[in-house]
Amino acid sequence: MVSRILIVIPTLNEIDHIASVISALLPFARAQDATVIVADGGSTDGTCAIVEKMAQETPQIVLLHNPDKLQAAAVNLAVERFGDEAEWLIRVDAHSAYPSDFCETLMSEAIETGADSVVVRMHAEGVSPLQTQIARAQNSRFGNGGSAHRGAGEGRWVTHGHHALFRLSAFRSVGGYNTTFSHNEDAELDHRLIRAGFKIWLTASTFVRYFPRKSLRDLASQYFRFGKGRARTLALHRERPAMRQAIVAALAPALALVVLAPLHPIFVLPAIVWLLGCAVAGLAIAIQTKRLANLTAGPIAGIMHLAWSAGFWAQILGNSMPTIGRGVPE
């Protein structure tokens, strides 16, 4: 099978979203004769059955078994199997929703700007009340730290963003994703792209609707792994964290000082400041959105920060240094 464009969707138990995601991509795939590859990491919820049924009706859809389970491995495997003569790679996350012209916009932006990678902004949305509050937290500046791909703005050149499109020549030349990373593999790849002289464009012409975790436990677990991934990326490339990352990283050690409170009350101060900060952030989000219920978004963002910081230090103290890992052949 030869296609100029590969659309890769890593999946693992995405029965709630996979059909709508594929359906949104099919008009573009048919018009451009693109191959839609669903690289599944071992779903047990019926995801594969849905993909297989859709593939019977549309030969451009391919279900690919991803034995390594991770998203990084899924994309690399798809490129290895189907990317020999392709020019473009579009990565699509199954836990999201996409506008009908998403792929067309990415292609036109890449051609117009000459970018080697086009990244997009994310806007979190929830269905249940708790998921909606988590989305509010992730969309807030307090929650996302002002990340370029989490807010509004004009299109511009960046060093990192939510992955969407790559020139396959650039993707291959730096070895693809580092498959030792379960999280932060996107930022780690962006680092190598920038270091190799490639250009990353953050488009303002389209965005991704992202559906966050549905429980605080799953959210904390996700951000714990995000923190570990960021620590690995910094260690691998011998870099210092950005200021906003350093501030969040300091949170867990600062709060841990509360165990020394019997020695002096001052050790409780970081915990008090953190709790006040969460409360003020919740109030600001509630005022901005004009919804009193969004007061809880501040504390939820605080949980995200604390989990990220704990993961960051767990990685550093564990002293588990990654290698570049298995990529895609050049």
N, C-alpha and C positions, 0 to 999 in steps of 0.2 A: 504494500500500500504506500503510495507516494502522495504527499500533500505539502503544499507550500506553507501551511499554517497548522501548528499543533495546538489544540486546546486541551489542557490537562487538568483534571479534577481529582485531587486526592480525597479519598473518602474513608470513613470508618464509622459505621452505624449512623448514617444520615438519611434514614427513611423519611423523615419529616420534610426534607428539603430537596433531595436529589432530583426528583422528577421536575419540579419547577425550575431548578437551576439549568438542567439540560434543555428543557423546553425553551427557556429564554435565549439559549445560545444557538438553537437549531436553525433559525432563519439565516443567520450570518454563516453558519457552517455550510449550509446548502448552497448559498450564493457564492461562497469563496472556495467550495470544495475542501473545506478544512476537516481534519480528523479530530473527533471529540473522544478523548481517552479518559475513562474513569479508572483510576488506579486505586484499587480497594485493598485496605490493609487487614482484611479478615472480618468484615461486618457479619453480625449474627442477627440483625434485626429485619432482614428482608430487603436491604438496600440493593444487593446484587440481583435479586429476582426482578426488581423494578428496572434496573439497567439492562438486564438480559432481554426483557420484554421489549424495551424501547429499541434495543439494538436489532432485534428481529424485524422491526418496522423501518429502521433507518440504518443502513450498512455503514454509515460514517461514524457510528458510535461503537466504541471498542471497550470491552471490560477487560482490564489487565489486573492480574493478581500481584499484589505487592507484599512479598514475604517479609520484608523488613519493617512493615507497618507505618513507619514515619513518613510525614509529608515530603521531607527532603528526598528520601529514597524513592518515593512515588514519582516525583517529577523527573529525577535523574533516570529512572528505569524507563519511563515513557520516552524520553529523549534518546536513550540508548537503543530502544527497540524500533522507534518510528521516526527518528529525527535526521537520518542520514542526508536526505535531500531537502529538508524543510529550511525555511528562512526565518520563521518567526515562531515564538513560543508564547502562548497566553496561559497563565496560571489562574485558575478559578477555584475559590474555596467553596465547598458545598454548604457550609454553615452560614450562607449569606444569600442576598438577593441582588439581581443585576438588572439595570435598565436594558431595554430591547436593543439600543444602539451602542451598548458597551464596547463590544469588540471593534466595531467600525470606528468609534471614537479613538480607541487606543492606536489603531493602525494609522489613522490620519494624523494624530499627534506625533507619532514616531517619524512619519515621513516628512511632516512639516518642520519639525525641530531638528531632525537628524539624530535624535536620542538613541542610545543603545538599550535603554530600559525606560519604560513609562510606568510610573507608579501612580496610585490613586488615593484619594481621601476615603476615610471610613466614617460612617455615621451609624452608631449603635441604636437598635430598636428592640423593644421588648413586647411580649404578648401578655404574659401574666403580670400582676402588680409588682412582684419582686424583680422579675427580669427587666421591667420597665425602669425601676429605680437603679438597677445595675447599669442599664444603658445611659441613664441620666448622669451617673457618676463617671462613666467612661467618656462621655461627650464633653464633660466639664473641663475647664483648664486645670482645676485642682486635681482632677482625676488623671488627666493625660499629660500633665506637665508642659503643655504647649507644643506637643509634637506636631510637626508641619502637616502630617497626613491625617491628623485628627481634628483640624479646624478648617475654617473657611479661608479663602484668599485666592490670589491670582496664580496662574501657572508659573512655575519657576524651577530652576535647577536646584537639586537637593543632593544630599549624600545618603538618604534613606527614605523609604516610603513603603506603603502596602503594595506588595508585588502584584503585577498584572501582566506586563508584556516585556519580552526580551528579544533582541536580535540573537538568534541561536549561535551565530559566530562568536559573539561576545560571551554568551553563557558558557559555551564549550571551552573557550580559550582560557577561562579562569578555573575550569574544572567542575562547573555546576555547583550544586549545593553540597555543603559539608554534611555527609550522612551520619556523622557522630552527634549531630545536634538534633534534639527533639523540639527545642524552642529557640527562638532568636536566630534561626538559620537564615532568615531573610536579611537581617542586619549584617550578619557575618559575610554573606555573599556580596552585599552592597559594598562592604569595606574592600573586598578584593577587586570588585569592578572599578571602583574609584581609584584604587592604587594602581591598577593596570591602565588607567587613562580613559576609561569609558565614561559616558555621560548619562545621568539619570534625571529624567524630567518628571516633575509632579504636575499632572494635568488638573486643570480646574473645570474641565468640560464634562466630566463624569465622576461618579463615586460609587461606593459599595455600601449597601445596607447590610450591616452585620448584626447577627443575633447572638447576644452574649450568653454566658452560662446562666442556668436557671436557678441555681442555689448558691448560697454564700460559701458553702464548703467547696463546691466545684470551682467557684471563682477564686478562692484563696489558693487552691491547689494549682490552678492555671498560672496565677501571678507568681507563686513560689517557683514554678518552672521557668517563667519568664526571667526572674531574677537570676536563677542559676545560669540560664543561657547567656544573659548579658555579661555575667562575670567570666564565663568561658571565652566569650568573644574578646573581651578586653585583655584577658591573660594571653590568649593565643596570639594576638597582634601587638602585645606589649604597649597598650594604650591606657590612658587615664580616663575615668568616667567623666562625662559632661557634668556641668555644675548641677543641673536638675537631677541627674542620676546619683551624684555624690550625696545630695541632700536626702534623697529617699533611702539610699544605702545606709546612711547614719541612723535611721529611725530605730531599727531593731536593737542595736547596741545602746542607744540612748534610753529606750524604754526598759532595757534589761537592768538599768541602774536602780530601778525601783526596789530590787531585792536588798539594796543597801540602805533603804529607808530607816531601819532601826538605828543606824549609825548617825544619820542626820536627815532632817526633812527635805533638804535641798535635792536629794536624789529622787524625790517624787516630782520635781519640777518638770522634767521632760515629758512625763506622762500627762501632766496637767495641760501643758502647752499643746500637746498632740490632740487631746480631747477637745480643747477649746478650738483648735484649728479645724477639726472635723465639724464641730457645731457651727462655726462661722461659715465654713464652706457650704454646709447644707442650707443655711439661711440665704447665702448669696445665690445658690442654685434655685431655691424656691422663689426668690424675688425675681430672678431673671426669667424663669419659666412661668411665673405667676400661678404657681401651684403649690399650696402649702404641703401637700403630700411629699414633695420632693426634698423636704428637710432631711429625710433619711439618706439621700444620695451622698451627703458629705461624709457621714460615718462609713458608708460602703466604700467610698474612695479611700478612706483611711485604712480599711481592711486590705484593699488592693496594695497600698503602699507598704504596709507592714509585712504582708506575705512576700512581696517582691524583695524587700530588704532581707527577710529571713532566708530566702532562696539564694540571694547574692552572697551572703556570708556562709551559708552551708556549702556553697561551691568553693569559696576561697579557703575555708578551713579544712574542707575535704581534700584540697590540693590535688584535684583530678584534672590534669592538664590534657586537653584534646590534641589530636593531630588533625591534619587537613581532611583526612578521611577519604572514603571512596567517592569519587565524582563521576563525571561522564567522560568518555574518551574524547580527545581532541581530534 
